[in-house]
Amino acid sequence: MVSVNMDSLKEKILEKLERLPENAHQEVLDFLQFLEWRKENRQESQLSVVNEESDAGWLETDLSNLGSYEPYDWQPGELDKGLPVKYVPGMGVVIVEE
């Protein structure tokens, strides 16, 4: 019974894909590649839930006395500029060569 439902689901997906304009096919492919990547990296995404929980604790902390601290003195090189990037369809975000 599962394969029947999967087949009908695949048919629905294919029908919708056929109705999309050609220029939208790349976006669908990009999304599918993202879903594959997310599945492969599921362990990392499960770790992010732990981080979100610890972030929630930080956000609930009383930060009213932060103004009493001296501002951090950034040293040369600590804030180097990052590399420029751009989005390339089919490839994702890539570094722009200077």
Gaussian input, Z-matrix of N, CA and C with variables (Angstrom, degrees):
# hf/3-21g

backbone

0 1
 N
 C     1     B1
 C     2     B2     1     A1
 N     3     B3     2     A2     1     D1
 C     4     B4     3     A3     2     D2
 C     5     B5     4     A4     3     D3
 N     6     B6     5     A5     4     D4
 C     7     B7     6     A6     5     D5
 C     8     B8     7     A7     6     D6
 N     9     B9     8     A8     7     D7
 C    10    B10     9     A9     8     D8
 C    11    B11    10    A10     9     D9
 N    12    B12    11    A11    10    D10
 C    13    B13    12    A12    11    D11
 C    14    B14    13    A13    12    D12
 N    15    B15    14    A14    13    D13
 C    16    B16    15    A15    14    D14
 C    17    B17    16    A16    15    D15
 N    18    B18    17    A17    16    D16
 C    19    B19    18    A18    17    D17
 C    20    B20    19    A19    18    D18
 N    21    B21    20    A20    19    D19
 C    22    B22    21    A21    20    D20
 C    23    B23    22    A22    21    D21
 N    24    B24    23    A23    22    D22
 C    25    B25    24    A24    23    D23
 C    26    B26    25    A25    24    D24
 N    27    B27    26    A26    25    D25
 C    28    B28    27    A27    26    D26
 C    29    B29    28    A28    27    D27
 N    30    B30    29    A29    28    D28
 C    31    B31    30    A30    29    D29
 C    32    B32    31    A31    30    D30
 N    33    B33    32    A32    31    D31
 C    34    B34    33    A33    32    D32
 C    35    B35    34    A34    33    D33
 N    36    B36    35    A35    34    D34
 C    37    B37    36    A36    35    D35
 C    38    B38    37    A37    36    D36
 N    39    B39    38    A38    37    D37
 C    40    B40    39    A39    38    D38
 C    41    B41    40    A40    39    D39
 N    42    B42    41    A41    40    D40
 C    43    B43    42    A42    41    D41
 C    44    B44    43    A43    42    D42
 N    45    B45    44    A44    43    D43
 C    46    B46    45    A45    44    D44
 C    47    B47    46    A46    45    D45
 N    48    B48    47    A47    46    D46
 C    49    B49    48    A48    47    D47
 C    50    B50    49    A49    48    D48
 N    51    B51    50    A50    49    D49
 C    52    B52    51    A51    50    D50
 C    53    B53    52    A52    51    D51
 N    54    B54    53    A53    52    D52
 C    55    B55    54    A54    53    D53
 C    56    B56    55    A55    54    D54
 N    57    B57    56    A56    55    D55
 C    58    B58    57    A57    56    D56
 C    59    B59    58    A58    57    D57
 N    60    B60    59    A59    58    D58
 C    61    B61    60    A60    59    D59
 C    62    B62    61    A61    60    D60
 N    63    B63    62    A62    61    D61
 C    64    B64    63    A63    62    D62
 C    65    B65    64    A64    63    D63
 N    66    B66    65    A65    64    D64
 C    67    B67    66    A66    65    D65
 C    68    B68    67    A67    66    D66
 N    69    B69    68    A68    67    D67
 C    70    B70    69    A69    68    D68
 C    71    B71    70    A70    69    D69
 N    72    B72    71    A71    70    D70
 C    73    B73    72    A72    71    D71
 C    74    B74    73    A73    72    D72
 N    75    B75    74    A74    73    D73
 C    76    B76    75    A75    74    D74
 C    77    B77    76    A76    75    D75
 N    78    B78    77    A77    76    D76
 C    79    B79    78    A78    77    D77
 C    80    B80    79    A79    78    D78
 N    81    B81    80    A80    79    D79
 C    82    B82    81    A81    80    D80
 C    83    B83    82    A82    81    D81
 N    84    B84    83    A83    82    D82
 C    85    B85    84    A84    83    D83
 C    86    B86    85    A85    84    D84
 N    87    B87    86    A86    85    D85
 C    88    B88    87    A87    86    D86
 C    89    B89    88    A88    87    D87
 N    90    B90    89    A89    88    D88
 C    91    B91    90    A90    89    D89
 C    92    B92    91    A91    90    D90
 N    93    B93    92    A92    91    D91
 C    94    B94    93    A93    92    D92
 C    95    B95    94    A94    93    D93
 N    96    B96    95    A95    94    D94
 C    97    B97    96    A96    95    D95
 C    98    B98    97    A97    96    D96
 N    99    B99    98    A98    97    D97
 C   100   B100    99    A99    98    D98
 C   101   B101   100   A100    99    D99
 N   102   B102   101   A101   100   D100
 C   103   B103   102   A102   101   D101
 C   104   B104   103   A103   102   D102
 N   105   B105   104   A104   103   D103
 C   106   B106   105   A105   104   D104
 C   107   B107   106   A106   105   D105
 N   108   B108   107   A107   106   D106
 C   109   B109   108   A108   107   D107
 C   110   B110   109   A109   108   D108
 N   111   B111   110   A110   109   D109
 C   112   B112   111   A111   110   D110
 C   113   B113   112   A112   111   D111
 N   114   B114   113   A113   112   D112
 C   115   B115   114   A114   113   D113
 C   116   B116   115   A115   114   D114
 N   117   B117   116   A116   115   D115
 C   118   B118   117   A117   116   D116
 C   119   B119   118   A118   117   D117
 N   120   B120   119   A119   118   D118
 C   121   B121   120   A120   119   D119
 C   122   B122   121   A121   120   D120
 N   123   B123   122   A122   121   D121
 C   124   B124   123   A123   122   D122
 C   125   B125   124   A124   123   D123
 N   126   B126   125   A125   124   D124
 C   127   B127   126   A126   125   D125
 C   128   B128   127   A127   126   D126
 N   129   B129   128   A128   127   D127
 C   130   B130   129   A129   128   D128
 C   131   B131   130   A130   129   D129
 N   132   B132   131   A131   130   D130
 C   133   B133   132   A132   131   D131
 C   134   B134   133   A133   132   D132
 N   135   B135   134   A134   133   D133
 C   136   B136   135   A135   134   D134
 C   137   B137   136   A136   135   D135
 N   138   B138   137   A137   136   D136
 C   139   B139   138   A138   137   D137
 C   140   B140   139   A139   138   D138
 N   141   B141   140   A140   139   D139
 C   142   B142   141   A141   140   D140
 C   143   B143   142   A142   141   D141
 N   144   B144   143   A143   142   D142
 C   145   B145   144   A144   143   D143
 C   146   B146   145   A145   144   D144
 N   147   B147   146   A146   145   D145
 C   148   B148   147   A147   146   D146
 C   149   B149   148   A148   147   D147
 N   150   B150   149   A149   148   D148
 C   151   B151   150   A150   149   D149
 C   152   B152   151   A151   150   D150
 N   153   B153   152   A152   151   D151
 C   154   B154   153   A153   152   D152
 C   155   B155   154   A154   153   D153
 N   156   B156   155   A155   154   D154
 C   157   B157   156   A156   155   D155
 C   158   B158   157   A157   156   D156
 N   159   B159   158   A158   157   D157
 C   160   B160   159   A159   158   D158
 C   161   B161   160   A160   159   D159
 N   162   B162   161   A161   160   D160
 C   163   B163   162   A162   161   D161
 C   164   B164   163   A163   162   D162
 N   165   B165   164   A164   163   D163
 C   166   B166   165   A165   164   D164
 C   167   B167   166   A166   165   D165
 N   168   B168   167   A167   166   D166
 C   169   B169   168   A168   167   D167
 C   170   B170   169   A169   168   D168
 N   171   B171   170   A170   169   D169
 C   172   B172   171   A171   170   D170
 C   173   B173   172   A172   171   D171
 N   174   B174   173   A173   172   D172
 C   175   B175   174   A174   173   D173
 C   176   B176   175   A175   174   D174
 N   177   B177   176   A176   175   D175
 C   178   B178   177   A177   176   D176
 C   179   B179   178   A178   177   D177
 N   180   B180   179   A179   178   D178
 C   181   B181   180   A180   179   D179
 C   182   B182   181   A181   180   D180
 N   183   B183   182   A182   181   D181
 C   184   B184   183   A183   182   D182
 C   185   B185   184   A184   183   D183
 N   186   B186   185   A185   184   D184
 C   187   B187   186   A186   185   D185
 C   188   B188   187   A187   186   D186
 N   189   B189   188   A188   187   D187
 C   190   B190   189   A189   188   D188
 C   191   B191   190   A190   189   D189
 N   192   B192   191   A191   190   D190
 C   193   B193   192   A192   191   D191
 C   194   B194   193   A193   192   D192
 N   195   B195   194   A194   193   D193
 C   196   B196   195   A195   194   D194
 C   197   B197   196   A196   195   D195
 N   198   B198   197   A197   196   D196
 C   199   B199   198   A198   197   D197
 C   200   B200   199   A199   198   D198
 N   201   B201   200   A200   199   D199
 C   202   B202   201   A201   200   D200
 C   203   B203   202   A202   201   D201
 N   204   B204   203   A203   202   D202
 C   205   B205   204   A204   203   D203
 C   206   B206   205   A205   204   D204
 N   207   B207   206   A206   205   D205
 C   208   B208   207   A207   206   D206
 C   209   B209   208   A208   207   D207
 N   210   B210   209   A209   208   D208
 C   211   B211   210   A210   209   D209
 C   212   B212   211   A211   210   D210
 N   213   B213   212   A212   211   D211
 C   214   B214   213   A213   212   D212
 C   215   B215   214   A214   213   D213
 N   216   B216   215   A215   214   D214
 C   217   B217   216   A216   215   D215
 C   218   B218   217   A217   216   D216
 N   219   B219   218   A218   217   D217
 C   220   B220   219   A219   218   D218
 C   221   B221   220   A220   219   D219
 N   222   B222   221   A221   220   D220
 C   223   B223   222   A222   221   D221
 C   224   B224   223   A223   222   D222
 N   225   B225   224   A224   223   D223
 C   226   B226   225   A225   224   D224
 C   227   B227   226   A226   225   D225
 N   228   B228   227   A227   226   D226
 C   229   B229   228   A228   227   D227
 C   230   B230   229   A229   228   D228
 N   231   B231   230   A230   229   D229
 C   232   B232   231   A231   230   D230
 C   233   B233   232   A232   231   D231
 N   234   B234   233   A233   232   D232
 C   235   B235   234   A234   233   D233
 C   236   B236   235   A235   234   D234
 N   237   B237   236   A236   235   D235
 C   238   B238   237   A237   236   D236
 C   239   B239   238   A238   237   D237
 N   240   B240   239   A239   238   D238
 C   241   B241   240   A240   239   D239
 C   242   B242   241   A241   240   D240
 N   243   B243   242   A242   241   D241
 C   244   B244   243   A243   242   D242
 C   245   B245   244   A244   243   D243
 N   246   B246   245   A245   244   D244
 C   247   B247   246   A246   245   D245
 C   248   B248   247   A247   246   D246
 N   249   B249   248   A248   247   D247
 C   250   B250   249   A249   248   D248
 C   251   B251   250   A250   249   D249
 N   252   B252   251   A251   250   D250
 C   253   B253   252   A252   251   D251
 C   254   B254   253   A253   252   D252
 N   255   B255   254   A254   253   D253
 C   256   B256   255   A255   254   D254
 C   257   B257   256   A256   255   D255
 N   258   B258   257   A257   256   D256
 C   259   B259   258   A258   257   D257
 C   260   B260   259   A259   258   D258
 N   261   B261   260   A260   259   D259
 C   262   B262   261   A261   260   D260
 C   263   B263   262   A262   261   D261
 N   264   B264   263   A263   262   D262
 C   265   B265   264   A264   263   D263
 C   266   B266   265   A265   264   D264
 N   267   B267   266   A266   265   D265
 C   268   B268   267   A267   266   D266
 C   269   B269   268   A268   267   D267
 N   270   B270   269   A269   268   D268
 C   271   B271   270   A270   269   D269
 C   272   B272   271   A271   270   D270
 N   273   B273   272   A272   271   D271
 C   274   B274   273   A273   272   D272
 C   275   B275   274   A274   273   D273
 N   276   B276   275   A275   274   D274
 C   277   B277   276   A276   275   D275
 C   278   B278   277   A277   276   D276
 N   279   B279   278   A278   277   D277
 C   280   B280   279   A279   278   D278
 C   281   B281   280   A280   279   D279
 N   282   B282   281   A281   280   D280
 C   283   B283   282   A282   281   D281
 C   284   B284   283   A283   282   D282
 N   285   B285   284   A284   283   D283
 C   286   B286   285   A285   284   D284
 C   287   B287   286   A286   285   D285
 N   288   B288   287   A287   286   D286
 C   289   B289   288   A288   287   D287
 C   290   B290   289   A289   288   D288
 N   291   B291   290   A290   289   D289
 C   292   B292   291   A291   290   D290
 C   293   B293   292   A292   291   D291

   B1=1.4499
   B2=1.5226
   B3=1.3222
   B4=1.4642
   B5=1.5192
   B6=1.3302
   B7=1.4630
   B8=1.5227
   B9=1.3473
   B10=1.4607
   B11=1.5225
   B12=1.3291
   B13=1.4642
   B14=1.5167
   B15=1.3404
   B16=1.4729
   B17=1.5117
   B18=1.3425
   B19=1.4609
   B20=1.5234
   B21=1.3319
   B22=1.4675
   B23=1.5295
   B24=1.3215
   B25=1.4581
   B26=1.5235
   B27=1.3210
   B28=1.4668
   B29=1.5225
   B30=1.3345
   B31=1.4692
   B32=1.5201
   B33=1.3308
   B34=1.4649
   B35=1.5230
   B36=1.3204
   B37=1.4685
   B38=1.5252
   B39=1.3163
   B40=1.4677
   B41=1.5249
   B42=1.3267
   B43=1.4719
   B44=1.5280
   B45=1.3273
   B46=1.4609
   B47=1.5266
   B48=1.3427
   B49=1.4509
   B50=1.5269
   B51=1.3104
   B52=1.4694
   B53=1.5213
   B54=1.3363
   B55=1.4679
   B56=1.5300
   B57=1.3301
   B58=1.4645
   B59=1.5239
   B60=1.3203
   B61=1.4667
   B62=1.5333
   B63=1.3078
   B64=1.4810
   B65=1.5146
   B66=1.3274
   B67=1.4584
   B68=1.5232
   B69=1.3272
   B70=1.4612
   B71=1.5215
   B72=1.3217
   B73=1.4644
   B74=1.5253
   B75=1.3184
   B76=1.4645
   B77=1.5239
   B78=1.3261
   B79=1.4664
   B80=1.5291
   B81=1.3320
   B82=1.4636
   B83=1.5289
   B84=1.3191
   B85=1.4605
   B86=1.5307
   B87=1.3104
   B88=1.4676
   B89=1.5329
   B90=1.3338
   B91=1.4566
   B92=1.5285
   B93=1.3152
   B94=1.4590
   B95=1.5297
   B96=1.3182
   B97=1.4632
   B98=1.5255
   B99=1.3336
   B100=1.4618
   B101=1.5270
   B102=1.3418
   B103=1.4617
   B104=1.5265
   B105=1.3344
   B106=1.4670
   B107=1.5200
   B108=1.3190
   B109=1.4708
   B110=1.5241
   B111=1.3360
   B112=1.4637
   B113=1.5288
   B114=1.3218
   B115=1.4641
   B116=1.5287
   B117=1.3232
   B118=1.4590
   B119=1.5249
   B120=1.3116
   B121=1.4616
   B122=1.5180
   B123=1.3124
   B124=1.4643
   B125=1.5273
   B126=1.3325
   B127=1.4653
   B128=1.5206
   B129=1.3392
   B130=1.4569
   B131=1.5182
   B132=1.3531
   B133=1.4620
   B134=1.5226
   B135=1.3330
   B136=1.4573
   B137=1.5225
   B138=1.3291
   B139=1.4576
   B140=1.5179
   B141=1.3377
   B142=1.4587
   B143=1.5197
   B144=1.3485
   B145=1.4584
   B146=1.5177
   B147=1.3335
   B148=1.4606
   B149=1.5247
   B150=1.3306
   B151=1.4591
   B152=1.5212
   B153=1.3390
   B154=1.4569
   B155=1.5243
   B156=1.3412
   B157=1.4591
   B158=1.5248
   B159=1.3398
   B160=1.4614
   B161=1.5289
   B162=1.3402
   B163=1.4561
   B164=1.5222
   B165=1.3336
   B166=1.4619
   B167=1.5245
   B168=1.3269
   B169=1.4531
   B170=1.5161
   B171=1.3206
   B172=1.4623
   B173=1.5226
   B174=1.3210
   B175=1.4574
   B176=1.5207
   B177=1.3144
   B178=1.4594
   B179=1.5328
   B180=1.3155
   B181=1.4580
   B182=1.5226
   B183=1.3213
   B184=1.4608
   B185=1.5278
   B186=1.3022
   B187=1.4700
   B188=1.5296
   B189=1.3081
   B190=1.4636
   B191=1.5283
   B192=1.3406
   B193=1.4677
   B194=1.5299
   B195=1.3079
   B196=1.4694
   B197=1.5290
   B198=1.3070
   B199=1.4560
   B200=1.5180
   B201=1.3110
   B202=1.4612
   B203=1.5282
   B204=1.3215
   B205=1.4708
   B206=1.5205
   B207=1.3308
   B208=1.4651
   B209=1.5248
   B210=1.3239
   B211=1.4722
   B212=1.5285
   B213=1.3235
   B214=1.4578
   B215=1.5138
   B216=1.3260
   B217=1.4598
   B218=1.5290
   B219=1.3233
   B220=1.4725
   B221=1.5163
   B222=1.3135
   B223=1.4605
   B224=1.5272
   B225=1.3406
   B226=1.4700
   B227=1.5267
   B228=1.3386
   B229=1.4624
   B230=1.5208
   B231=1.3318
   B232=1.4635
   B233=1.5230
   B234=1.3007
   B235=1.4606
   B236=1.5253
   B237=1.3270
   B238=1.4629
   B239=1.5213
   B240=1.3042
   B241=1.4591
   B242=1.5189
   B243=1.3216
   B244=1.4572
   B245=1.5191
   B246=1.2978
   B247=1.4491
   B248=1.5185
   B249=1.3299
   B250=1.4628
   B251=1.5323
   B252=1.3286
   B253=1.4575
   B254=1.5163
   B255=1.3314
   B256=1.4633
   B257=1.5263
   B258=1.3258
   B259=1.4630
   B260=1.5241
   B261=1.3338
   B262=1.4536
   B263=1.5288
   B264=1.3425
   B265=1.4638
   B266=1.5238
   B267=1.3106
   B268=1.4535
   B269=1.5181
   B270=1.3176
   B271=1.4600
   B272=1.5204
   B273=1.3190
   B274=1.4524
   B275=1.5169
   B276=1.3129
   B277=1.4664
   B278=1.5219
   B279=1.3343
   B280=1.4694
   B281=1.5243
   B282=1.3147
   B283=1.4576
   B284=1.5235
   B285=1.3168
   B286=1.4559
   B287=1.5224
   B288=1.2961
   B289=1.4735
   B290=1.5213
   B291=1.3239
   B292=1.4666
   B293=1.5115
   A1=111.42
   A2=116.82
   A3=120.57
   A4=110.67
   A5=117.28
   A6=119.81
   A7=111.44
   A8=118.18
   A9=121.01
   A10=109.51
   A11=117.01
   A12=120.37
   A13=111.04
   A14=116.97
   A15=120.39
   A16=110.47
   A17=116.35
   A18=119.36
   A19=110.94
   A20=117.27
   A21=119.17
   A22=110.44
   A23=117.10
   A24=120.29
   A25=110.15
   A26=117.17
   A27=120.93
   A28=110.53
   A29=116.62
   A30=120.01
   A31=110.61
   A32=117.69
   A33=121.09
   A34=110.60
   A35=115.82
   A36=120.11
   A37=109.84
   A38=116.58
   A39=120.16
   A40=111.47
   A41=116.93
   A42=120.08
   A43=110.09
   A44=116.63
   A45=119.84
   A46=111.09
   A47=116.10
   A48=120.67
   A49=110.58
   A50=116.64
   A51=120.51
   A52=111.58
   A53=117.82
   A54=120.89
   A55=112.65
   A56=116.20
   A57=119.11
   A58=110.54
   A59=116.88
   A60=118.78
   A61=109.98
   A62=116.36
   A63=122.16
   A64=111.88
   A65=117.29
   A66=119.43
   A67=112.78
   A68=118.88
   A69=121.34
   A70=112.14
   A71=117.69
   A72=120.62
   A73=111.86
   A74=117.60
   A75=120.44
   A76=110.77
   A77=116.51
   A78=119.67
   A79=110.93
   A80=116.37
   A81=120.47
   A82=109.26
   A83=116.55
   A84=120.59
   A85=110.74
   A86=117.02
   A87=120.65
   A88=110.72
   A89=116.13
   A90=119.80
   A91=111.08
   A92=116.95
   A93=120.14
   A94=110.94
   A95=116.39
   A96=119.53
   A97=110.71
   A98=116.80
   A99=120.34
   A100=110.49
   A101=116.96
   A102=120.07
   A103=111.15
   A104=117.37
   A105=120.66
   A106=110.53
   A107=116.06
   A108=120.59
   A109=110.13
   A110=115.99
   A111=120.22
   A112=111.02
   A113=116.83
   A114=120.45
   A115=110.24
   A116=116.88
   A117=121.18
   A118=111.55
   A119=116.48
   A120=121.28
   A121=112.02
   A122=116.75
   A123=121.47
   A124=112.17
   A125=115.93
   A126=119.03
   A127=109.86
   A128=117.02
   A129=120.33
   A130=111.07
   A131=116.69
   A132=118.74
   A133=110.77
   A134=118.27
   A135=120.52
   A136=109.71
   A137=117.32
   A138=120.22
   A139=111.13
   A140=116.77
   A141=119.41
   A142=111.30
   A143=118.31
   A144=120.33
   A145=109.47
   A146=116.37
   A147=120.37
   A148=108.90
   A149=116.61
   A150=120.10
   A151=111.13
   A152=117.11
   A153=119.89
   A154=110.62
   A155=116.67
   A156=119.63
   A157=110.68
   A158=116.82
   A159=118.69
   A160=110.46
   A161=117.20
   A162=120.18
   A163=110.63
   A164=116.25
   A165=120.01
   A166=109.75
   A167=117.23
   A168=120.78
   A169=111.63
   A170=116.37
   A171=121.12
   A172=110.44
   A173=116.56
   A174=119.76
   A175=112.56
   A176=117.00
   A177=120.90
   A178=112.11
   A179=116.83
   A180=121.01
   A181=110.78
   A182=116.02
   A183=121.21
   A184=108.58
   A185=116.37
   A186=121.63
   A187=111.32
   A188=117.02
   A189=120.47
   A190=113.08
   A191=118.58
   A192=119.92
   A193=113.34
   A194=117.76
   A195=119.58
   A196=112.11
   A197=117.49
   A198=120.92
   A199=113.50
   A200=118.27
   A201=120.70
   A202=112.15
   A203=118.08
   A204=121.44
   A205=110.47
   A206=115.49
   A207=120.91
   A208=108.97
   A209=117.80
   A210=119.44
   A211=110.27
   A212=116.30
   A213=120.71
   A214=109.21
   A215=116.62
   A216=122.47
   A217=108.55
   A218=116.26
   A219=120.80
   A220=109.63
   A221=116.13
   A222=122.71
   A223=109.69
   A224=117.44
   A225=119.69
   A226=110.20
   A227=115.08
   A228=120.90
   A229=113.96
   A230=118.19
   A231=120.34
   A232=112.30
   A233=117.00
   A234=120.64
   A235=111.29
   A236=116.83
   A237=119.35
   A238=109.28
   A239=114.82
   A240=119.43
   A241=109.58
   A242=115.23
   A243=121.24
   A244=110.16
   A245=116.17
   A246=121.05
   A247=109.91
   A248=117.77
   A249=119.72
   A250=110.30
   A251=115.85
   A252=121.09
   A253=109.73
   A254=115.66
   A255=121.10
   A256=107.77
   A257=116.02
   A258=121.72
   A259=109.04
   A260=115.94
   A261=122.37
   A262=107.12
   A263=117.59
   A264=119.35
   A265=111.15
   A266=115.72
   A267=121.34
   A268=113.78
   A269=116.11
   A270=120.13
   A271=111.99
   A272=116.92
   A273=121.01
   A274=110.50
   A275=116.27
   A276=121.84
   A277=109.16
   A278=115.95
   A279=120.72
   A280=109.32
   A281=115.81
   A282=121.87
   A283=109.23
   A284=116.32
   A285=121.39
   A286=108.15
   A287=116.63
   A288=120.94
   A289=108.05
   A290=116.31
   A291=119.99
   A292=110.86
   D1=-33.65
   D2=179.15
   D3=-62.08
   D4=-42.59
   D5=-178.21
   D6=-65.72
   D7=-31.87
   D8=176.66
   D9=-64.92
   D10=-45.00
   D11=178.44
   D12=-64.85
   D13=-39.64
   D14=178.56
   D15=-64.64
   D16=-41.26
   D17=179.50
   D18=-62.97
   D19=-43.10
   D20=179.88
   D21=-68.14
   D22=-34.97
   D23=177.12
   D24=-65.57
   D25=-44.49
   D26=177.82
   D27=-61.50
   D28=-39.57
   D29=178.35
   D30=-63.02
   D31=-42.52
   D32=178.70
   D33=-62.34
   D34=-41.84
   D35=179.44
   D36=-63.53
   D37=-45.52
   D38=-179.89
   D39=-63.83
   D40=-39.85
   D41=178.60
   D42=-61.35
   D43=-45.09
   D44=-179.93
   D45=-66.17
   D46=-37.97
   D47=178.86
   D48=-63.62
   D49=-40.22
   D50=179.56
   D51=-65.91
   D52=-28.35
   D53=-179.71
   D54=-83.23
   D55=-14.44
   D56=179.86
   D57=-73.58
   D58=149.03
   D59=173.35
   D60=-66.92
   D61=152.05
   D62=-177.62
   D63=-51.61
   D64=-41.24
   D65=-175.14
   D66=-68.30
   D67=-13.02
   D68=178.14
   D69=-89.05
   D70=-12.54
   D71=-178.62
   D72=-61.65
   D73=-36.83
   D74=179.64
   D75=-64.29
   D76=-38.12
   D77=178.00
   D78=-63.85
   D79=-39.90
   D80=178.16
   D81=-63.39
   D82=-44.51
   D83=178.85
   D84=-61.76
   D85=-43.44
   D86=177.82
   D87=-59.02
   D88=-42.56
   D89=-179.81
   D90=-66.08
   D91=-41.60
   D92=178.13
   D93=-62.68
   D94=-40.22
   D95=177.24
   D96=-64.57
   D97=-36.87
   D98=175.88
   D99=-62.36
   D100=-44.71
   D101=179.51
   D102=-61.14
   D103=-40.09
   D104=176.48
   D105=-62.68
   D106=-45.13
   D107=-179.71
   D108=-61.11
   D109=-44.23
   D110=-178.95
   D111=-63.01
   D112=-39.24
   D113=178.70
   D114=-64.83
   D115=-42.32
   D116=179.89
   D117=-66.74
   D118=-28.12
   D119=-176.62
   D120=-108.27
   D121=27.26
   D122=-176.90
   D123=-57.51
   D124=-38.51
   D125=-178.91
   D126=-59.76
   D127=-42.35
   D128=178.85
   D129=-64.23
   D130=-38.90
   D131=-179.40
   D132=-69.52
   D133=-30.45
   D134=176.31
   D135=-69.40
   D136=-33.85
   D137=176.27
   D138=-65.54
   D139=-32.16
   D140=-178.94
   D141=-66.50
   D142=-25.22
   D143=176.22
   D144=-63.92
   D145=-41.39
   D146=177.36
   D147=-61.00
   D148=-43.67
   D149=179.69
   D150=-62.89
   D151=-38.64
   D152=178.89
   D153=-63.64
   D154=-37.14
   D155=178.49
   D156=-66.19
   D157=-42.05
   D158=178.62
   D159=-70.13
   D160=-31.94
   D161=175.51
   D162=-63.65
   D163=-39.06
   D164=179.24
   D165=-61.37
   D166=-40.87
   D167=177.76
   D168=-61.69
   D169=-41.54
   D170=178.80
   D171=-64.03
   D172=-42.39
   D173=-178.14
   D174=-66.59
   D175=-25.57
   D176=-179.71
   D177=-87.54
   D178=-3.93
   D179=-179.44
   D180=-71.62
   D181=148.20
   D182=176.90
   D183=-75.50
   D184=111.26
   D185=-177.94
   D186=-108.73
   D187=18.90
   D188=-174.79
   D189=-64.18
   D190=-21.19
   D191=-177.85
   D192=-97.15
   D193=10.53
   D194=-179.47
   D195=-61.31
   D196=-31.44
   D197=-179.53
   D198=-65.89
   D199=-13.48
   D200=-179.00
   D201=-83.10
   D202=-7.90
   D203=179.81
   D204=-91.34
   D205=150.51
   D206=175.34
   D207=-71.28
   D208=145.11
   D209=176.82
   D210=-65.21
   D211=149.65
   D212=179.86
   D213=-71.58
   D214=137.10
   D215=179.39
   D216=-95.76
   D217=99.81
   D218=-178.86
   D219=-66.19
   D220=136.55
   D221=179.13
   D222=-93.34
   D223=156.03
   D224=178.66
   D225=-56.04
   D226=134.23
   D227=178.02
   D228=92.91
   D229=-15.99
   D230=-179.05
   D231=-71.72
   D232=-26.65
   D233=-178.76
   D234=-117.76
   D235=40.79
   D236=178.24
   D237=-55.70
   D238=147.25
   D239=178.93
   D240=-68.21
   D241=143.88
   D242=176.98
   D243=-77.20
   D244=170.12
   D245=177.89
   D246=-77.98
   D247=142.71
   D248=178.99
   D249=-70.94
   D250=141.78
   D251=-179.94
   D252=-129.65
   D253=162.35
   D254=173.62
   D255=-150.34
   D256=160.03
   D257=178.59
   D258=-91.39
   D259=129.10
   D260=176.45
   D261=-118.93
   D262=117.54
   D263=-179.94
   D264=-54.59
   D265=134.80
   D266=-179.81
   D267=88.12
   D268=-17.80
   D269=-179.57
   D270=-117.18
   D271=-30.14
   D272=-176.55
   D273=95.49
   D274=-149.93
   D275=-178.83
   D276=-84.68
   D277=127.64
   D278=-179.37
   D279=-128.59
   D280=155.29
   D281=177.15
   D282=-75.55
   D283=133.08
   D284=179.73
   D285=-82.79
   D286=122.65
   D287=179.13
   D288=-74.61
   D289=133.16
   D290=-179.40
   D291=-85.96

